[in-house]
Amino acid sequence: MIQPLNDEPSLYKDFLDAGHEGAQHVAYWTKDYQKLYDRALSLGYTVAQEAAIQGGRFAYLDTETHPGTVIEISDIGGAKGELFAALREMAAAWDGTNPINKVG
């Protein structure tokens, strides 16, 4: 879950400001990010926002197929992949208590 905590411009804020609720984006994780990125652009997708977390690149792609919902492509190699693996393990072991867990 992602919760904007300020008024800085972002796709998350745009989603909420438009009155949407629910899924803001759907992510596709890959270890061959550049190949997926190039393929998306070749299919006509445009990048709305992109950056890197711990060296792992990601991009949000504009799409009109579902109002308010965008597609994320994300590199899960390196440190970012390790972080996401740890999050997956935490989620699998969660027993329903302590609904908010801090990472890091």
N, C-alpha and C positions, 0 to 999 in steps of 0.2 A: 504494500500500500504506500502511496506517495501522497503527502499532504503539504501543499505550499504553506509556508509560514510567514510570507511577506508578499508585497505587491510587485516584486520584480517581474518583468515580462517573461512569460513562458507558455508553452503549450498547455501545461496543467492549469494555469490561471485562465487562459482563453477558454478552456473547456468548461470550467466552473462559471465563469462570467457569462457564458452563453446559455446557462441554465441546465446544462447536462449533468446527469448523475450516472454512476456505474462505470463501465470500462472506458477509460480514456485512451488506452492503447493496448495493442496485442504485440508481443515480442517474439521474434525468431532469433534464437541463439545459434551461433556458428563458430567454428574454429577456423573457418576460411572466410573471414569478414570481407576482404577486398573482392573476392569472387562474387559474394552475395550482393555487395554494394554496387558493383559494376552491372550485375544482372538487373537489379532493381532500376537503375538509371536507364538501362537499355530498353526496359519495358515502359518507360515514360513517367516513372515516379520522380518526384522532385523532393529534395531535402528541405525540411522545414526547420530542423534544428539538429546540430550534431556536436559531439564533444568526446572526451575520453575520461574514463575512471580507472585509476591505477594502470594506465597504459592500454586499457581495453576500449577500443573505439565503439561508439554507438551513433545511430542516426534515427531520427523520427522522420518518416516519409509522409508527405501529404497524400491523402486519399479521400475521395468523395463517395466511396462505396458504402460507408456507414457514417451518418452525420455525427461529427464530434470525435470519432474514434480514428486514431492514426496507427500506422504500422511502425514498430521499432525493429531495427536489425541491430544485433549486439554481438561483439566479439567476446567470447568467453574463454579466451586463452590467457595464460599468465596469471598474475595476481587477481585480476577480476574474476577469472574462472574459479580460482580457489575460494574467493569470497562467496560467489554464487553457490558453490558446492556446499560450503558451510551453512548458508541460509537454507538450502534444500534439506540438509540433515536436521537443522533446528526445526523446520516445519514438520518433517516426518515424525519427529520425536515429541512434538507438542501435545500435551494432554488436555488442553483447553483452559488451563489456569494461566494467570499472568498474561493477559492478552497483548500487552505492549512489552516487547523485549528490545533492548538496545544492543546494537552490534558495534564492536570496536571499543 
